[in-house]
Amino acid sequence: MKKIQILGTGCAKCQKLAAVADEAARALGAPYELTKVTDLQEIMSFGVMFTPALVVDGEVKVAGKVPSPDEMKKLLA
């Protein structure tokens, strides 16, 4: 099961990233768990300086932007 984490404080971009990730993961059809990380200490523990950020299975894939749905599918595949 893929573990997808959205790092951010809950801003509009963070919500958009979560929606795009959820949509892409559903389209891929693989089982996944999507969680939102809002604690700044935890976000900084990933070495992320810009939010929102996408973490897949513990690896930071994107920080500071929201990828397109097609880009997101590639990041999750």
ROLO-446809 format. One record per atom (N, C-alpha, C, O): residue in three letters; chain; x, y, z. Coordinates in nm, 3 decimals. Example, Ala and Ser with C-alpha at 12.3 -4.5 7.8 and 13.67 -1.06 7.14 Angstrom:
<bafis>
res,chain,c1,c2,c3
ALA,A,1.319,-0.569,0.780
ALA,A,1.230,-0.450,0.780
ALA,A,1.320,-0.330,0.780
ALA,A,1.424,-0.332,0.846
SER,A,1.285,-0.225,0.708
SER,A,1.367,-0.106,0.714
SER,A,1.290,0.003,0.787
SER,A,1.341,0.114,0.804
</bafis>
This chain:
<bafis>
res,chain,c1,c2,c3
MET,A,0.084,-0.118,0.000
MET,A,0.000,0.000,0.000
MET,A,0.088,0.124,0.000
MET,A,0.180,0.137,0.081
LYS,A,0.058,0.215,-0.091
LYS,A,0.133,0.342,-0.097
LYS,A,0.092,0.430,0.019
LYS,A,-0.026,0.437,0.055
LYS,A,0.190,0.496,0.078
LYS,A,0.163,0.592,0.185
LYS,A,0.189,0.731,0.127
LYS,A,0.304,0.766,0.098
ILE,A,0.083,0.809,0.112
ILE,A,0.091,0.943,0.054
ILE,A,0.068,1.043,0.167
ILE,A,-0.032,1.035,0.239
GLN,A,0.160,1.137,0.180
GLN,A,0.146,1.240,0.282
GLN,A,0.149,1.378,0.216
GLN,A,0.231,1.404,0.128
ILE,A,0.059,1.464,0.259
ILE,A,0.055,1.602,0.215
ILE,A,0.107,1.686,0.330
ILE,A,0.048,1.687,0.439
LEU,A,0.218,1.756,0.307
LEU,A,0.276,1.841,0.413
LEU,A,0.232,1.984,0.389
LEU,A,0.254,2.040,0.282
GLY,A,0.171,2.044,0.490
GLY,A,0.128,2.183,0.477
GLY,A,0.035,2.221,0.590
GLY,A,-0.013,2.136,0.665
THR,A,0.010,2.350,0.601
THR,A,-0.068,2.403,0.712
THR,A,-0.217,2.406,0.684
THR,A,-0.294,2.451,0.769
GLY,A,-0.260,2.360,0.569
GLY,A,-0.401,2.358,0.536
GLY,A,-0.443,2.472,0.444
GLY,A,-0.563,2.499,0.430
CYS,A,-0.348,2.538,0.381
CYS,A,-0.377,2.648,0.289
CYS,A,-0.448,2.594,0.164
CYS,A,-0.461,2.473,0.145
ALA,A,-0.492,2.686,0.079
ALA,A,-0.563,2.647,-0.043
ALA,A,-0.477,2.556,-0.132
ALA,A,-0.528,2.459,-0.188
LYS,A,-0.348,2.588,-0.145
LYS,A,-0.259,2.505,-0.227
LYS,A,-0.245,2.365,-0.167
LYS,A,-0.238,2.266,-0.239
CYS,A,-0.240,2.358,-0.033
CYS,A,-0.229,2.228,0.035
CYS,A,-0.353,2.143,0.005
CYS,A,-0.343,2.023,-0.022
GLN,A,-0.469,2.206,0.010
GLN,A,-0.594,2.135,-0.018
GLN,A,-0.600,2.091,-0.163
GLN,A,-0.648,1.982,-0.193
LYS,A,-0.552,2.176,-0.253
LYS,A,-0.548,2.141,-0.397
LYS,A,-0.455,2.023,-0.420
LYS,A,-0.487,1.931,-0.496
LEU,A,-0.337,2.024,-0.355
LEU,A,-0.242,1.914,-0.370
LEU,A,-0.305,1.784,-0.320
LEU,A,-0.289,1.680,-0.384
ALA,A,-0.374,1.789,-0.207
ALA,A,-0.439,1.669,-0.153
ALA,A,-0.544,1.617,-0.251
ALA,A,-0.555,1.496,-0.272
ALA,A,-0.622,1.707,-0.310
ALA,A,-0.727,1.666,-0.405
ALA,A,-0.666,1.603,-0.530
ALA,A,-0.715,1.501,-0.578
VAL,A,-0.561,1.664,-0.583
VAL,A,-0.495,1.611,-0.704
VAL,A,-0.432,1.475,-0.674
VAL,A,-0.441,1.383,-0.755
ALA,A,-0.369,1.461,-0.558
ALA,A,-0.307,1.333,-0.519
ALA,A,-0.413,1.225,-0.503
ALA,A,-0.395,1.113,-0.550
ASP,A,-0.523,1.258,-0.438
ASP,A,-0.631,1.162,-0.417
ASP,A,-0.690,1.116,-0.550
ASP,A,-0.712,0.997,-0.571
GLU,A,-0.713,1.212,-0.639
GLU,A,-0.770,1.180,-0.770
GLU,A,-0.675,1.092,-0.851
GLU,A,-0.718,0.994,-0.913
ALA,A,-0.546,1.125,-0.851
ALA,A,-0.447,1.047,-0.926
ALA,A,-0.434,0.906,-0.869
ALA,A,-0.425,0.809,-0.944
ALA,A,-0.431,0.895,-0.737
ALA,A,-0.418,0.764,-0.674
ALA,A,-0.539,0.676,-0.706
ALA,A,-0.525,0.556,-0.732
ARG,A,-0.657,0.734,-0.704
ARG,A,-0.777,0.658,-0.740
ARG,A,-0.771,0.611,-0.885
ARG,A,-0.807,0.498,-0.916
ALA,A,-0.724,0.700,-0.973
ALA,A,-0.715,0.666,-1.116
ALA,A,-0.618,0.551,-1.139
ALA,A,-0.639,0.469,-1.228
LEU,A,-0.511,0.545,-1.058
LEU,A,-0.413,0.437,-1.072
LEU,A,-0.467,0.305,-1.018
LEU,A,-0.421,0.198,-1.058
GLY,A,-0.564,0.312,-0.927
GLY,A,-0.629,0.191,-0.879
GLY,A,-0.553,0.111,-0.775
GLY,A,-0.601,0.006,-0.732
ALA,A,-0.437,0.156,-0.733
ALA,A,-0.360,0.083,-0.633
ALA,A,-0.406,0.126,-0.493
ALA,A,-0.448,0.240,-0.475
PRO,A,-0.398,0.036,-0.395
PRO,A,-0.437,0.077,-0.260
PRO,A,-0.342,0.183,-0.205
PRO,A,-0.221,0.178,-0.228
TYR,A,-0.397,0.279,-0.133
TYR,A,-0.315,0.387,-0.079
TYR,A,-0.376,0.442,0.048
TYR,A,-0.494,0.423,0.076
GLU,A,-0.293,0.511,0.124
GLU,A,-0.338,0.581,0.244
GLU,A,-0.291,0.724,0.230
GLU,A,-0.173,0.750,0.210
LEU,A,-0.385,0.819,0.239
LEU,A,-0.354,0.961,0.224
LEU,A,-0.370,1.029,0.359
LEU,A,-0.476,1.023,0.420
THR,A,-0.263,1.093,0.406
THR,A,-0.271,1.165,0.532
THR,A,-0.217,1.307,0.512
THR,A,-0.136,1.333,0.424
LYS,A,-0.266,1.397,0.595
LYS,A,-0.220,1.535,0.592
LYS,A,-0.136,1.561,0.716
LYS,A,-0.177,1.530,0.828
VAL,A,-0.018,1.617,0.695
VAL,A,0.073,1.651,0.804
VAL,A,0.074,1.802,0.818
VAL,A,0.119,1.873,0.728
THR,A,0.024,1.852,0.932
THR,A,0.015,1.997,0.951
THR,A,0.111,2.047,1.059
THR,A,0.129,2.168,1.074
ASP,A,0.171,1.956,1.134
ASP,A,0.263,1.997,1.240
ASP,A,0.395,2.047,1.180
ASP,A,0.462,1.973,1.107
LEU,A,0.432,2.172,1.211
LEU,A,0.552,2.231,1.150
LEU,A,0.679,2.154,1.183
LEU,A,0.767,2.141,1.098
GLN,A,0.691,2.103,1.305
GLN,A,0.811,2.025,1.342
GLN,A,0.821,1.900,1.254
GLN,A,0.929,1.866,1.205
GLU,A,0.707,1.833,1.234
GLU,A,0.707,1.712,1.152
GLU,A,0.738,1.745,1.006
GLU,A,0.811,1.672,0.939
ILE,A,0.681,1.857,0.956
ILE,A,0.708,1.899,0.819
ILE,A,0.859,1.925,0.802
ILE,A,0.920,1.882,0.705
MET,A,0.917,1.997,0.899
MET,A,1.060,2.028,0.892
MET,A,1.146,1.902,0.903
MET,A,1.258,1.901,0.853
SER,A,1.096,1.798,0.968
SER,A,1.173,1.674,0.980
SER,A,1.196,1.607,0.844
SER,A,1.286,1.524,0.830
PHE,A,1.114,1.643,0.746
PHE,A,1.132,1.592,0.609
PHE,A,1.232,1.678,0.531
PHE,A,1.267,1.644,0.418
GLY,A,1.278,1.788,0.590
GLY,A,1.371,1.877,0.521
GLY,A,1.301,1.968,0.422
GLY,A,1.365,2.024,0.333
VAL,A,1.172,1.985,0.437
VAL,A,1.092,2.065,0.345
VAL,A,1.091,2.210,0.392
VAL,A,1.062,2.239,0.508
MET,A,1.123,2.302,0.301
MET,A,1.122,2.444,0.332
MET,A,1.001,2.515,0.271
MET,A,0.964,2.623,0.316
PHE,A,0.941,2.455,0.170
PHE,A,0.827,2.515,0.102
PHE,A,0.709,2.418,0.106
PHE,A,0.724,2.299,0.081
THR,A,0.592,2.472,0.138
THR,A,0.473,2.389,0.133
THR,A,0.382,2.442,0.023
THR,A,0.393,2.559,-0.013
PRO,A,0.295,2.362,-0.030
PRO,A,0.272,2.225,0.011
PRO,A,0.380,2.132,-0.042
PRO,A,0.452,2.166,-0.135
ALA,A,0.389,2.016,0.019
ALA,A,0.484,1.915,-0.028
ALA,A,0.415,1.780,-0.033
ALA,A,0.322,1.753,0.042
LEU,A,0.462,1.698,-0.124
LEU,A,0.409,1.563,-0.142
LEU,A,0.517,1.463,-0.103
LEU,A,0.629,1.469,-0.153
VAL,A,0.482,1.372,-0.014
VAL,A,0.573,1.265,0.027
VAL,A,0.508,1.133,-0.008
VAL,A,0.393,1.108,0.028
VAL,A,0.582,1.047,-0.080
VAL,A,0.531,0.916,-0.116
VAL,A,0.625,0.812,-0.057
VAL,A,0.744,0.809,-0.089
ASP,A,0.570,0.726,0.028
ASP,A,0.648,0.621,0.094
ASP,A,0.775,0.678,0.159
ASP,A,0.882,0.619,0.149
GLY,A,0.761,0.793,0.225
GLY,A,0.871,0.852,0.300
GLY,A,0.966,0.938,0.219
GLY,A,1.060,0.995,0.275
GLU,A,0.945,0.948,0.088
GLU,A,1.035,1.026,0.001
GLU,A,0.964,1.152,-0.049
GLU,A,0.855,1.144,-0.106
VAL,A,1.027,1.267,-0.029
VAL,A,0.970,1.393,-0.077
VAL,A,0.978,1.395,-0.229
VAL,A,1.086,1.383,-0.287
LYS,A,0.862,1.410,-0.293
LYS,A,0.856,1.410,-0.440
LYS,A,0.840,1.551,-0.497
LYS,A,0.896,1.581,-0.603
VAL,A,0.766,1.637,-0.428
VAL,A,0.739,1.772,-0.476
VAL,A,0.730,1.864,-0.355
VAL,A,0.673,1.826,-0.253
ALA,A,0.785,1.985,-0.368
ALA,A,0.769,2.085,-0.261
ALA,A,0.746,2.221,-0.324
ALA,A,0.814,2.258,-0.420
GLY,A,0.651,2.295,-0.270
GLY,A,0.627,2.432,-0.314
GLY,A,0.541,2.450,-0.436
GLY,A,0.525,2.563,-0.483
LYS,A,0.485,2.341,-0.490
LYS,A,0.397,2.355,-0.606
LYS,A,0.298,2.240,-0.611
LYS,A,0.312,2.140,-0.541
VAL,A,0.198,2.258,-0.694
VAL,A,0.097,2.153,-0.714
VAL,A,0.115,2.100,-0.856
VAL,A,0.091,2.173,-0.952
PRO,A,0.156,1.974,-0.871
PRO,A,0.174,1.919,-1.006
PRO,A,0.040,1.896,-1.076
PRO,A,-0.065,1.887,-1.011
SER,A,0.044,1.887,-1.207
SER,A,-0.077,1.857,-1.284
SER,A,-0.120,1.713,-1.253
SER,A,-0.041,1.634,-1.202
PRO,A,-0.246,1.678,-1.284
PRO,A,-0.290,1.540,-1.261
PRO,A,-0.201,1.436,-1.330
PRO,A,-0.174,1.330,-1.272
ASP,A,-0.156,1.465,-1.452
ASP,A,-0.069,1.369,-1.522
ASP,A,0.067,1.355,-1.453
ASP,A,0.118,1.244,-1.437
GLU,A,0.125,1.469,-1.411
GLU,A,0.251,1.464,-1.337
GLU,A,0.233,1.385,-1.208
GLU,A,0.321,1.307,-1.169
MET,A,0.120,1.406,-1.141
MET,A,0.094,1.339,-1.015
MET,A,0.089,1.188,-1.033
MET,A,0.143,1.113,-0.950
LYS,A,0.025,1.142,-1.141
LYS,A,0.019,0.997,-1.167
LYS,A,0.159,0.940,-1.180
LYS,A,0.187,0.832,-1.129
LYS,A,0.248,1.011,-1.249
LYS,A,0.386,0.964,-1.264
LYS,A,0.457,0.959,-1.129
LYS,A,0.533,0.866,-1.102
LEU,A,0.433,1.058,-1.044
LEU,A,0.497,1.061,-0.913
LEU,A,0.448,0.947,-0.823
LEU,A,0.524,0.897,-0.740
LEU,A,0.324,0.908,-0.840
LEU,A,0.267,0.802,-0.757
LEU,A,0.289,0.663,-0.813
LEU,A,0.280,0.564,-0.740
ALA,A,0.317,0.653,-0.943
ALA,A,0.330,0.521,-1.006
ALA,A,0.453,0.446,-0.958
ALA,A,0.478,0.334,-1.002
</bafis>
